Amino acid sequence: MDPVGLQAAFRIAILILIAALAMLPFQPPNSAEFVVTVMAAVVGLIFVGVVALLARLSGSRPPNPRPVDRVSGMSSNVPSEERGRDK
């Protein structure tokens, strides 16, 4: 998937989760509002998990820790020892 789309989905999921958790202490425990807020928090948590799983599965492979030098016979990070080679 598109990394920008995953990032946007993750931000929306976090927004839902934080908003639900922030409202939870202010709801009466035996009310319908409390149940709806808990359900919103659960949906936000599941949404965060699904987006994280999708990001993990669609991620690219990590870069090669030892880059391959394309120039034959010369290291790219070592200064040249022969005279006149840079001319």
Secondary structure, 3 states (H helix, E strand, C coil): CCHHHHHHHHHHHHHHHHHHHHHHHHCCCCCHHHHHHHHHHHHHHHHHHHHHHHHHHHCCCCCCCCCCCCCCCCCCCCCCCCCCCCC
